[in-house]
């Protein structure tokens, strides 16, 4: 894939569309029409009852279950292929776990670095997997079902739903909202064609411009850390634009936005857009916390540059997801409920 689209951008769009549909739930038939227009895949068809415990020699164990009623976990995958049944040669460079707490008042978007070194279970055809590899190899080898298996084995968290994003249509989603406004903190020139210059100060961004800007990292002294802040800034701008600038009350704008999103996503067969949207309709940007899966830094496995998970912090974070105590975990970890969690080092 030529472009690696920011994980937080995908999370923003998922959050926005759910809030938008929830905001027009009174128009039940329209909501159902949007729901019916979604492309679907059997994301759990090849997921067996037994999963590896994360070690090539480990004994299978049952799929993890969500022990807290009403909490929800959605696996969000970004791909350059709209066909989830034909993933050969396609890697999911974006992988996130979106955790919605039991009272549906807060969501946590956990980015899992694409190069995280994990155990990938065997694919359903037996041709691939059953080995240590980068986590995004799971999607290439076995599509959405193997990605689900791998994430569940790595985190111990039960995946309730899957949303697969097609990158090609994503700038249209932003443009359907009329673009977004953000403050550029320093003047930079994009390293990607057509090499736009982003001047310091307040700026209105089109979809293509916004996604270009939040991909930049080489121009900043602290690289990925600045990029992470810009991505979080973009998420807030996108969600706030949808909820405060008349999008939800303007039938034409809302229809254009929702149709753009439905053309860009594929969901599992049991995903009910209206039902999930109703559950999160009160969410706003301040109610979404962006995190990165805990990393111990980068290293080498053979000739591959990889990200190694921090075993202690990883277990603690995903244990909090399983028990719906992420807010408490954050307070214990950083002394504040909404810390600035550093992204894992990028490997390219």
C-alpha positions in Angstrom: 0.0 0.0 0.0 1.4 3.4 -1.0 -0.3 5.3 1.8 -0.6 4.4 5.5 -3.7 6.2 6.6 -3.8 7.3 10.2 -5.5 5.0 12.6 -7.2 7.8 14.5 -8.8 9.1 11.3 -10.5 5.7 10.8 -11.7 5.8 14.4 -13.0 9.3 13.9 -15.1 8.3 10.9 -16.6 5.3 12.6 -17.5 7.4 15.7 -19.0 10.1 13.5 -21.2 7.8 11.4 -22.5 6.1 14.5 -23.4 9.4 16.2 -24.9 10.7 13.0 -27.2 7.7 12.6 -28.2 7.8 16.2 -29.0 11.5 15.8 -31.6 10.7 13.2 -32.9 7.5 14.7 -36.4 9.0 14.7 -36.3 8.6 11.0 -36.4 4.9 11.5 -37.0 3.9 7.9 -34.2 6.1 6.6 -31.8 4.6 9.2 -32.8 1.1 8.1 -32.2 2.1 4.5 -28.6 3.2 5.4 -28.2 -0.1 7.3 -29.3 -2.1 4.4 -26.9 -0.4 2.1 -23.8 -1.6 4.0 -21.6 -4.3 2.4 -21.3 -7.3 4.7 -18.8 -10.1 5.2 -19.0 -13.2 7.4 -16.1 -12.1 9.6 -16.5 -14.9 12.1 -17.1 -17.8 9.6 -13.7 -19.4 10.0 -13.1 -18.5 13.6 -12.9 -21.9 15.5 -14.1 -22.5 19.0 -10.5 -22.9 20.1 -7.9 -20.3 19.9 -4.2 -20.4 20.6 -3.2 -18.7 23.8 -0.6 -16.7 21.9 2.2 -19.2 21.8 3.0 -21.6 19.0 3.1 -24.5 21.5 0.1 -23.3 23.5 -3.0 -25.4 23.9 -6.2 -24.1 22.4 -8.5 -22.2 24.7 -12.1 -21.0 24.2 -12.7 -17.6 22.5 -12.5 -14.9 25.1 -15.9 -13.7 26.3 -17.1 -10.2 27.3 -17.8 -10.5 31.0 -19.4 -7.0 31.4 -22.9 -6.6 30.0 -23.6 -3.9 27.5 -19.9 -3.1 26.9 -18.9 -3.6 23.2 -15.6 -4.2 21.3 -15.4 -3.4 17.6 -12.3 -4.4 15.6 -11.6 -1.7 13.0 -9.4 -2.7 10.0 -8.1 -0.4 7.3 -7.3 -1.9 3.9 -6.7 -0.9 0.4 -9.1 -3.7 -0.8 -12.9 -3.4 -0.6 -13.2 -7.2 -1.1 -12.7 -8.9 2.3 -12.9 -12.3 0.6 -9.9 -11.7 -1.6 -7.0 -10.4 0.6 -4.0 -12.0 -1.1 -1.3 -9.4 -1.3 -3.3 -7.0 0.8 -2.3 -6.0 4.3 -4.3 -4.2 6.9 -2.0 -1.3 7.8 -4.6 0.0 10.2 -5.8 -2.0 13.2 -7.7 -0.7 16.1 -9.9 -2.0 18.9 -12.7 0.3 19.8 -14.1 -0.3 23.3 -17.4 1.2 24.2 -18.0 1.1 27.9 -21.1 -0.4 29.5 -22.9 2.9 30.1 -22.2 4.0 26.5 -20.8 7.3 27.6 -17.2 6.8 26.7 -15.2 5.1 24.0 -11.5 4.1 23.9 -9.8 3.7 20.6 -6.7 1.5 21.0 -4.3 1.5 18.0 -2.3 -1.7 17.5 0.9 -1.1 15.5 0.8 -3.0 12.3 4.3 -4.3 12.9 3.5 -5.8 16.4 5.2 -9.2 16.6 2.6 -11.8 17.7 1.6 -15.4 17.2 -0.7 -15.7 14.2 -2.9 -18.9 14.3 -3.2 -21.2 11.3 -5.4 -20.0 8.5 -8.6 -21.9 7.7 -7.0 -23.5 4.6 -3.9 -24.5 6.6 -1.6 -22.9 4.2 -0.4 -20.0 6.4 -0.1 -18.9 10.0 0.7 -21.0 13.0 3.8 -18.9 13.4 5.1 -15.7 14.8 4.7 -12.7 12.5 3.7 -9.1 12.2 0.1 -8.7 13.2 -1.0 -7.3 9.9 0.0 -10.6 8.2 -3.1 -12.2 9.6 -5.3 -10.3 7.3 -3.2 -11.2 4.2 -3.1 -14.9 5.1 -6.7 -15.4 6.3 -8.8 -12.3 5.8 -11.0 -10.8 8.4 -11.6 -14.1 10.3 -7.9 -14.7 10.9 -7.4 -11.1 11.9 -10.1 -11.6 14.5 -8.5 -14.7 15.8 -5.1 -13.1 16.0 -6.3 -10.0 17.8 -8.4 -12.1 20.2 -5.4 -14.3 20.9 -3.1 -11.3 21.4 -5.4 -9.3 23.6 -7.6 -11.9 25.3 -10.5 -9.6 24.4 -13.7 -10.8 22.7 -14.5 -9.1 19.4 -18.2 -8.4 19.0 -18.1 -6.7 15.6 -15.8 -5.8 12.7 -15.7 -2.7 10.6 -13.4 -2.9 7.5 -12.5 0.5 6.0 -11.7 1.1 2.3 -9.2 3.9 2.1 -10.0 4.9 -1.4 -13.3 6.6 -0.5 -12.2 8.2 2.7 -11.5 11.7 1.6 -15.1 11.8 0.2 -16.3 11.2 3.8 -14.5 14.3 5.0 -15.6 16.3 2.0 -19.2 15.3 2.6 -18.9 17.2 5.9 -17.6 20.3 4.0 -14.1 19.8 5.2 -12.7 20.5 8.7 -10.9 23.4 10.4 -7.6 22.9 12.2 -4.7 25.1 13.5 -1.3 24.3 11.9 1.3 24.7 14.6 4.3 25.2 12.2 4.7 25.7 8.5 5.7 22.5 6.7 5.8 21.1 3.2 4.3 17.6 2.7 6.7 14.9 1.7 4.0 13.3 -0.5 2.9 14.5 -3.9 1.6 17.1 -4.7 3.8 18.4 -1.9 1.4 20.9 -0.4 2.6 23.6 1.9 0.7 23.9 5.2 1.3 27.5 6.5 1.2 28.1 10.3 -2.2 29.3 11.5 -5.8 28.5 11.2 -6.7 26.6 8.0 -9.7 25.0 6.4 -8.9 21.5 5.0 -10.5 19.5 2.3 -10.5 15.7 2.7 -7.4 15.2 0.7 -5.6 18.0 2.5 -6.5 16.9 6.0 -5.4 13.3 5.4 -2.2 14.5 3.8 -1.4 16.8 6.8 -2.0 14.3 9.5 0.3 11.8 7.8 3.4 14.0 8.2 6.1 13.2 10.8 9.6 13.6 9.3 9.4 17.4 9.6 9.0 17.4 13.3 11.7 17.0 16.0 9.6 14.5 17.9 8.2 12.8 14.7 5.5 10.3 15.6 4.6 12.2 18.8 3.6 15.3 16.8 1.8 13.2 14.2 -0.2 11.5 17.0 -1.2 14.9 18.4 -2.3 16.1 14.9 -4.3 12.9 14.4 -6.1 13.5 17.7 -6.7 17.1 16.7 -8.2 15.9 13.4 -10.5 13.4 15.2 -11.9 16.2 17.4 -12.3 18.5 14.4 -14.1 15.8 12.4 -16.5 14.8 15.2 -17.2 18.3 16.3 -18.0 19.4 12.7 -20.5 16.6 12.3 -22.3 17.3 15.6 -22.2 21.1 15.9 -22.2 22.5 12.3 -25.7 21.5 11.3 -24.8 18.2 9.6 -27.2 16.2 11.7 -30.1 18.6 11.1 -29.5 19.2 7.4 -31.1 16.3 5.5 -29.0 16.9 2.4 -25.7 17.1 4.2 -26.5 14.1 6.4 -27.5 12.0 3.5 -24.4 12.8 1.6 -22.2 12.0 4.6 -23.9 8.7 5.5 -23.9 7.5 1.9 -20.2 8.4 1.5 -19.4 6.3 4.7 -21.5 3.3 3.7 -19.7 3.2 0.4 -16.4 3.0 2.2 -17.0 0.4 4.9 -17.8 -3.3 5.1 -19.2 -4.8 8.4 -19.9 -8.2 9.8 -23.2 -9.9 9.1 -24.7 -9.1 12.5 -23.7 -5.5 12.7 -26.8 -3.3 13.1 -25.8 0.2 12.4 -29.0 1.8 13.8 -28.8 -0.2 17.0 -25.2 0.6 17.6 -25.7 4.2 16.6 -28.5 4.6 19.2 -26.2 3.3 21.9 -23.5 5.9 21.1 -25.6 8.9 20.0 -24.5 10.9 23.0 -20.8 10.6 22.3 -18.8 13.7 21.5 -15.1 14.2 20.9 -14.4 14.8 24.5 -15.8 11.3 25.2 -13.3 9.4 23.1 -9.8 8.5 24.4 -7.2 7.5 21.9 -4.5 5.0 23.1 -1.8 2.9 21.6 -1.2 -0.7 22.5 1.7 -0.7 25.0 5.0 -1.2 23.2 8.5 -2.1 24.5 10.0 -0.5 21.4 11.2 -1.7 18.1 13.7 -4.5 17.3 14.6 -7.2 14.8 13.2 -10.7 14.2 15.4 -12.1 11.5 15.5 -9.5 8.7 12.2 -7.9 9.8 12.0 -4.7 11.8 9.1 -5.2 14.3 7.4 -3.7 17.3 7.6 -5.7 20.5 4.7 -5.5 22.8 5.3 -4.6 26.5 4.0 -7.8 28.1 3.1 -6.4 31.5 1.4 -3.2 30.3 -0.3 -5.0 27.5 -1.8 -7.5 29.8 -2.9 -4.8 32.2 -4.5 -2.7 29.5 -6.5 -5.5 27.8 -7.4 -6.9 31.2 -9.0 -3.5 31.9 -10.8 -3.7 28.5 -12.2 -7.2 29.4 -13.5 -5.9 32.8 -14.6 -2.5 31.5 -12.2 -0.7 33.8 -10.1 1.3 31.3 -10.8 4.6 33.1 -9.5 3.2 36.3 -6.5 1.7 34.6 -5.6 5.1 33.0 -5.8 6.8 36.4 -3.6 4.2 38.0 -1.1 4.3 35.1 -0.8 8.1 34.7 -2.5 9.8 37.6 -5.1 11.3 35.3 -8.1 9.9 33.6 -7.1 11.1 30.1 -3.3 10.8 29.7 -1.3 11.5 26.6 -0.3 8.0 25.7 2.8 7.9 23.5 2.5 6.1 20.2 4.7 3.1 19.5 7.8 3.9 17.5 7.2 3.8 13.8 9.2 1.4 11.7 8.4 3.0 8.4 
